[in-house]
Amino acid sequence: MKKGELIKVGISVGDLNGIGAEVILKTFEDSRMLEFCTPVIFASIKTMSFFKKHLDSPINFHGINDISQIVEGKVNVLNVWKENVNIEFGKEDNEIGLFAVKSLEKATEALKNDTIDVLVTAPINKLTIQSDDFKFPGHTNYLAKELGGTSLMFMVTEELKVGLLTDHVPVKDVSKHITSKLITEKVETVYNSLVQDFRINKPRIAILGINPHAGDNGVIGEEDDTVVKPTLEKIREKGKLVYGPYSADSFFGSKNYKNFDAVIASYHDQGLIPFKTITFGDGVNYTAGLSKVRTSPDHGTAFEIAGKGKADEGSFKEAVFMAIKIFKNRKEYRKLSKNPLKTSSQKI
């Protein structure tokens, strides 16, 4: 690419007591990554130098104090804080949580201002990020508030894409949250994402049932018959290829998922357990439905191996590539979707 054309990838560091910084370092130790993008890590050069030394990493950082100082061909580190950080690998620490939030907030601000093109977030600890000023259960909810849109947790690989009707909701409350309106909104978000972000012209979407055996005709719960089926029928009447509800227990084992472009699960574990079993290490968590592109690896902070040099960067690297791909696809979609008649009339 020509100078100035590389996509700027903003990176929030997540929980510094976890494996986030390690997978970031390992990803960009491969100098070929700088041919695809220009990374900007939102942390501090002092903090990232600690990880470089601790992990004996050959990586070289370019410290900057303003986003305008980004240099292509370098691993840029924007100094978000100046103070020393007391890092204790594997420990839940509210002070460390505050640094994770500072990184995320500064990176999100840059994303909103278009000074970075996409955001890739390293894993956070959902407990230690909580404070009087930050009361979100995770990245998805915070970014939905800041960026606007109908956010959806969308776990994706080239072969399998799984969205959720409900994400961080207690199992006992799942059925209360699933309404006809919610199903319609989530199907619309997944459909639009498949078209705009993944360039699938006529998506086929499968919906998993809420209850075992999708309710078994009302014997094991009525929600699938009274809420899910009628809603899907209305959606199909509008021309979308939406099928289900399918019994979740056999859907993945029978490889039925291969017949669809995406699957929408009713709740977190129903979708993420099979997704991570099938794709672990290659999966990416993509927040669909937002005005900007955000991805993250499909794993958490992994406190048990933090600081030991054992973390696998595969999923984080895939998250970087996926963010770049989606950004390009969206750009191409907007270009192709422009009204040719309007463009022509403007030239006359």
N, C-alpha and C positions, 0 to 999 in steps of 0.2 A: 504493500500500500504506500501511497504518497505520504509525505510528512503532514501531520495534522489530521489524517483520515482514520487512524487507529481508534477503535472504540475505547473510551475511558471507563474502566471498571473500578468502581468504588468498593472498598472492602471494609466492613465493620468487624472488629476483632473478636467480638463475643466475650465469653468468660475467660479471663487471662489465667485462671487456675485450671482450665481445661486444655483440650488439644487444639483449640482454634488457631492459635499462633503457629503451632507446629505444622498443621496442614497447609497453612498459608505459605510458610517458608518452603516447605517441600514442593509445593506447586510451582513456585517461581524460581526455585533453584534451577529448573529447566529453562535455560535462556531462550529456547524456542518459543516459549509462551509470550515473550515480548514482541514476537512477529505478528501475534494475533490481537494484542490489546496493550493498553497502557494502564497498569495497576496503580491504584492510590489507596494505601492503607491508612485508615483513620485511627491513629493511636498517638505514639510519640517515638521519636528516633531513639530515645534513651530506653524505653520499654522494649522496642523491637530488637535493639542491640543486645539486651539481656538474653532474649531467646536465641539470637544468633550465636552468642557465646556458649550458652548452656547446651545447645543442641549441636554445637560444632558445625554450624552451617556455613557453606562457602558464599552464601548470598551477599550481595552488596546493596545497601539502601541509599536512596537519595532523599535526604531530609528537606522538607519545605515547611514554611510557616503560613503560606497562603495558597489557595487552590490554583491561583493563576500561575504559580511557579512549576506546575507539572511539566516534566520532561519525558518525551518519548524515548523508549529504549532503556528506561530506568525503572526500578521498583521504588516508586515514590511513597514516602511516609509523611503524611500531614500531621504536624504537631498539634494535637487536640488538647493536650495537657502538658504541663511542665514539671509537675511534682514527681517524686519517686513513687514507685508502686511496689508494695510488699507482696510479692507473688509466693504463694504456698500451694504447690501443685496438689490437686485433688481435694481441696478444702472449699466448702461452701462459705462464702465471705460476702457480707453485704457491701463492704467497701469496694471490693472487686466488681460487684454488681453495678455500682455507680459508674465505674469506668466503662463497663459494657454499654450502659445507657448513653454516656457522653459520646462514645464512638458512633453508636447508632443514630443519635440525634443529629450529629454533625454531618454524617454521611447522607442522611435523609434530606437535610437542608440543601446539600450540594446537588442531590438528585432532583429536587424540586426546582432548583435554579438552573438546571441543565449544564452545570459545570462538570458533572460526570454523566455518563450515558446510562449505565445500569448499576445495580447494587447487588453484591454478593455478601451474604451475612454469615459469619462464623457462628457456631452454636452458643446460645446463652443458657444460663440457669434461671428458670422461670421464677424461682423463689427469691433469689438474691437481687433481681432487678426491681423488685417491688419497693415503692417508696411513696411518700405523700404526693410527689410530683409525677410519678410514673406508675400507673395502675392498669397495666395491660397484661393478659396471660401469655403474650408472646409477640413475636415480630408481626404476624399477620394482622392482628387487631390494631396494633399501633400504626402500621403502614396504611391500613384502610382509612384510618382517621386522617392521617397526614396527606395522603395522595388522592383520596376520593375513589369512588367506584364500588363495585360489589365484589369484595375479595373472596377468594376461594382457595383453600389449600389443595394444590394439584401436584401430586407426586408423579414424576415423569421420567421415562427413558424413551429410547427410540421405539421399543417394542411394547411397552405397557404404560398406560396413563390412568391414574386413579384419583378422582376427586371425591370430596366429602360433602354430604348434606349438613352434618354437624361435625365440628372438630373437637375443641377442648370443652366438651360438655359431659358431665357425669352420666354414666350409662342409665341410671334410674330416671333421668330427665329427657333422654333422647326422643322418645315418642311424642312428648309434649311440644318439642321444638319443631318437629317435622309437620309442616302444613302444606297445603296445595300451593300457597304463595311461595314458600321457601323452595319447594321442588322446582317450580317454574323458573324462579330466579337462578338457581344453581345450574339447571339444564341450559339456560340461556348463556350463562357465563362460560360453562364448559364448551358449548357449541361455538360461541364467538371466539374463544381462545383457540380452539382447534382450527378454525378458518383463518384467523388473523396471525396467530403466533406459530402455528405448525403447518400452515398451507395445505390443509385437508379440505377439499371443496365441498363434499357432501358427507359430513361425519355420521358415523353409526355409534350410538351411545347406549350402553347397558346400565340399567338401574338395579341395584341389589335390594332385596326386601328388608323390611325392618325386623321382622320376627323370624324364628327358625322356620324353614320351608316356606318362606314368604307368607306365613300365617296359616298355610294348609287349609285354605277356604274357610277361614274364620275359626278353626279349631284351636289354633295357637295364636290368638290375637287378631283383632279386626282391622288394624290400621292399614295393612297392605291392601285390603279390599275396599275400605271406605275412603282412604286418602290417596294412596299411591296410584292404584290402577285407574281411577277416574281422571286423575291429573295427567297421567301419561297419555291417556286417550285424547284429551283436549290438546295436548302438545302435538301429538301425531296428526291431528286434524289440520294443524297449521303447516304441515309439510316436513317436520323434522323426523329423522329416523331414530326414534327413541324406543327401546324395548325393555320389557320387564314387568313387574319385579321378579328377579331371579333368586332362587334359593342360594344363599351365600356359601353354604358349606361345601357344595360340589362345583361351584362356578369356576374356581381357579384350578382345582385339581383336575378337572376334565379338560382344561385348556380352552374353555369356551371364550375366555377373555380375548383370545387371538382373533375372534370373529368381529371384534369391535375396535373402534379408534380410541375409545375411552370408556371407563367404568366409573359410575358414581355409587359410592358406598353410603350407607345410612349414618354410620358413626365411625369414630377414629380407628379403633382396633379392627373393625370389620374390614376396613380397606387397607390399613397400613401393615397389619401382620402379613397378609399374603404378598403385598407389594415388596416389603423388605425381605421376605423369604425368597422371593423369585429374583430380586434385583440387587440385593445388598452389596454396597460398595460402588455401584454404578448409578444408583437413583439420585434424583434431584428434587428438592422441594421448591416448587415454583408457585408464587402467589399470583394466580390468574385474576383477571378482572380489574386490575389497577391501571392507572394512567401511565405508570412507569414499570420497568422490568426489574423484578427482584427474585433472586434464586438463593438457595442455600443447600448444603449437603444434607443427606437423608439420615444423619446421625446426630447424637447429642454431644455433650461436653466430654464424655468418656473419662470422668475423673480417675477411674481405676488405673488408667495407663498414662495419665497426663505427666509430661516431663520426662518420660522414659524413652522417647525416640521411637516408639512402637506404632504410632498412629499412621493409618493408611490415608493418603491424600487423594485417593481415586475419586471419591464422591465430590470433594471440594473442587477438584480440577474439572470434573464434569459440570459442576454448577457454573463455573466460569465460562466454559464452552457453550452451555445451554443459554446463558444470559446473552452472549454474543449472537448466537443463532436467532433467538427470539427477537432481539433488537433489529437485526437485519430483516427478518421476515415481516415484522410490523412496518418497517420503513418501506419495503417493497409493496406490501398490501395497500398502504396509504397511497402510494404512487399509482398503483393499478386501479384504485377505487375512485380516483378523481373523476369528476364529471367531464367527459370529453367535449360535450356540447357547450358547457360553461366556459371551458378553457378556450374553445374555438371562438366563442363570441367575444371574449376579452381581447383577442388578437385583432379583431376586425376594426 
